Amino acid sequence: MDKWQGKTAVVTGASAGIGAEIVKDLARNGIIVVGLARRPEMINEFAKEIEGTGFGKIYAYKCDMSSLDSIKETFKWIEDKFGVINILVNNAGIGKKTTILNDNHEVDNHFVDIINTNFTGLVHVTRHAYLLMKKSEDFCKIINICSITGHNVMSFMNNFEGQEANVYHGTKHAVKATTEILRQELIALKNDKIRVSSVSPGIVETDFFHAGKFIAETDKIKDVSPALNSSDVSSVILYLLQIPYHVNITEVIIKPVMEPF
Ligand SMILES: NC(=O)c1ccc[n+]([C@@H]2O[C@H](COP(=O)([O-])OP(=O)(O)OC[C@H]3O[C@@H](n4cnc5c(N)ncnc54)[C@H](OP(=O)(O)O)[C@@H]3O)[C@@H](O)[C@H]2O)c1
């Protein structure tokens, strides 16, 4: 990880779960990390653990991934403060439990939020991050946190009845496809400095999972126990950063051993 020491990373969805663990791990490896979330105070809270350890530094900044204005304003701040960035981890994501065909109009906004946060926001953040990466003379890495649901479709599964996945799977399929499009665009631009990969976890124990916002709380979930934890996913991010520059692992799938799909 020495090659990334003192470089600047941006991590979205940094206030909790997988994103928070990635922020801490990057900082522990001497990287300056900008954590973005709607609740930056939660990032500041765990940033104190890292402060004074002699490792990298964590900055928290309020950014709503579902708002282009918020993303523009955030990247203006990042550019003014850091000039360039070398690592982007697109991690922010949400899910809500309902069906596409639910005739209650209250759910209209759910779908807008999920699509804007998981997909549209990721595209806008990547475009802005790319401009700051281009200004760097050095190698850069973009990692998109996708999901096993970006590979398989399972709305009403035997093991997870009532999962009611709605547009979540669609957004994750879009993230997977967009990661590959970005890779091919970079080749077309003859840009051999920026690498792009996606990481697709199965079930990870986080608020997302526990709050039942997406996956119904059911005893059947115990079938896959133990689930992954956030540091399992973060260790994959560290691995992707450690490999030699001429190697690009474009997709990683990581699952709990007993996950059936
Ligand atoms: N947990 C799983 O089983 C699992 C499996 C596969 C993939 N994933 C993916 O992994 C990623 C992280 O999930 P997690 O399990 O760590 O979820 P989590 O614990 O609920 O954390 C989600 C993070 O996203 C941020 N976020 C949500 N909406 C946002 C918005 N509009 N603007 C900015 N930030 C926003 C949250 O911060 P604020 O609320 O402070 O804004 C929070 O930091 C997601 O992309 C998810 O789809 C999770």
The ligand as an SDF file (V2000), in Angstrom:
LIG
                    3D

 48 52  0  0  0  0  0  0  0  0999 V2000
  -25.2970   -4.9100    3.3050 N   0  0  0  0  0  0  0  0  0  0  0  0
  -25.4090   -5.7600    2.3000 C   0  0  0  0  0  0  0  0  0  0  0  0
  -25.8660   -6.9070    2.4710 O   0  0  0  0  0  0  0  0  0  0  0  0
  -24.9350   -5.3490    0.9200 C   0  0  0  0  0  0  0  0  0  0  0  0
  -24.7750   -6.3640   -0.0470 C   0  0  0  0  0  0  0  0  0  0  0  0
  -24.3510   -6.0180   -1.3230 C   0  0  0  0  0  0  0  0  0  0  0  0
  -24.0930   -4.7010   -1.6350 C   0  0  0  0  0  0  0  0  0  0  0  0
  -24.2700   -3.7340   -0.6970 N   0  0  0  0  0  0  0  0  0  0  0  0
  -23.9920   -2.3580   -1.1050 C   0  0  0  0  0  0  0  0  0  0  0  0
  -22.9770   -1.8330   -0.2760 O   0  0  0  0  0  0  0  0  0  0  0  0
  -23.1190   -0.4170   -0.1940 C   0  0  0  0  0  0  0  0  0  0  0  0
  -23.0700   -0.0070    1.2730 C   0  0  0  0  0  0  0  0  0  0  0  0
  -24.1480   -0.6440    1.9340 O   0  0  0  0  0  0  0  0  0  0  0  0
  -24.1590   -0.8630    3.5190 P   0  0  0  0  0  0  0  0  0  0  0  0
  -24.6700   -2.2330    3.7430 O   0  0  0  0  0  0  0  0  0  0  0  0
  -22.8720   -0.4530    4.1360 O   0  0  0  0  0  0  0  0  0  0  0  0
  -25.3360    0.1560    3.9000 O   0  0  0  0  0  0  0  0  0  0  0  0
  -25.5500    1.1240    5.1830 P   0  0  0  0  0  0  0  0  0  0  0  0
  -24.8940    0.5590    6.3860 O   0  0  0  0  0  0  0  0  0  0  0  0
  -27.0210    1.4030    5.2130 O   0  0  0  0  0  0  0  0  0  0  0  0
  -24.7730    2.4370    4.7270 O   0  0  0  0  0  0  0  0  0  0  0  0
  -25.1830    3.1470    3.5910 C   0  0  0  0  0  0  0  0  0  0  0  0
  -24.3320    4.3860    3.4390 C   0  0  0  0  0  0  0  0  0  0  0  0
  -24.8100    5.0870    2.2760 O   0  0  0  0  0  0  0  0  0  0  0  0
  -25.0520    6.4390    2.6360 C   0  0  0  0  0  0  0  0  0  0  0  0
  -26.1340    7.0210    1.8630 N   0  0  0  0  0  0  0  0  0  0  0  0
  -27.3870    6.5370    1.6750 C   0  0  0  0  0  0  0  0  0  0  0  0
  -28.1080    7.3990    0.9360 N   0  0  0  0  0  0  0  0  0  0  0  0
  -27.2920    8.4440    0.6390 C   0  0  0  0  0  0  0  0  0  0  0  0
  -27.4510    9.6610   -0.0710 C   0  0  0  0  0  0  0  0  0  0  0  0
  -28.6220   10.0120   -0.6520 N   0  0  0  0  0  0  0  0  0  0  0  0
  -26.3950   10.4880   -0.1540 N   0  0  0  0  0  0  0  0  0  0  0  0
  -25.2150   10.1880    0.4350 C   0  0  0  0  0  0  0  0  0  0  0  0
  -24.9980    9.0570    1.1230 N   0  0  0  0  0  0  0  0  0  0  0  0
  -26.0330    8.1990    1.2310 C   0  0  0  0  0  0  0  0  0  0  0  0
  -25.3820    6.4090    4.1290 C   0  0  0  0  0  0  0  0  0  0  0  0
  -25.0420    7.6630    4.7080 O   0  0  0  0  0  0  0  0  0  0  0  0
  -26.0730    8.7880    5.1650 P   0  0  0  0  0  0  0  0  0  0  0  0
  -27.3460    8.0940    5.5590 O   0  0  0  0  0  0  0  0  0  0  0  0
  -25.3570    9.4510    6.3020 O   0  0  0  0  0  0  0  0  0  0  0  0
  -26.2230    9.6710    3.9920 O   0  0  0  0  0  0  0  0  0  0  0  0
  -24.4440    5.3160    4.6270 C   0  0  0  0  0  0  0  0  0  0  0  0
  -23.1710    5.8620    4.9070 O   0  0  0  0  0  0  0  0  0  0  0  0
  -24.4320   -0.0760   -0.9110 C   0  0  0  0  0  0  0  0  0  0  0  0
  -24.1660    0.3670   -2.2140 O   0  0  0  0  0  0  0  0  0  0  0  0
  -25.1670   -1.4100   -0.9440 C   0  0  0  0  0  0  0  0  0  0  0  0
  -26.0580   -1.4790   -2.0320 O   0  0  0  0  0  0  0  0  0  0  0  0
  -24.6680   -4.0280    0.5680 C   0  0  0  0  0  0  0  0  0  0  0  0
  1  2  1  0
  2  3  2  0
  2  4  1  0
  4  5  1  0
  4 48  2  0
  5  6  2  0
  6  7  1  0
  7  8  2  0
  8  9  1  0
  8 48  1  0
  9 10  1  0
  9 46  1  0
 10 11  1  0
 11 12  1  0
 11 44  1  0
 12 13  1  0
 13 14  1  0
 14 15  2  0
 14 16  1  0
 14 17  1  0
 17 18  1  0
 18 19  2  0
 18 20  1  0
 18 21  1  0
 21 22  1  0
 22 23  1  0
 23 24  1  0
 23 42  1  0
 24 25  1  0
 25 26  1  0
 25 36  1  0
 26 27  1  0
 26 35  1  0
 27 28  2  0
 28 29  1  0
 29 30  1  0
 29 35  2  0
 30 31  1  0
 30 32  2  0
 32 33  1  0
 33 34  2  0
 34 35  1  0
 36 37  1  0
 36 42  1  0
 37 38  1  0
 38 39  2  0
 38 40  1  0
 38 41  1  0
 42 43  1  0
 44 45  1  0
 44 46  1  0
 46 47  1  0
M  CHG  2   8   1  16  -1
M  END
$$$$
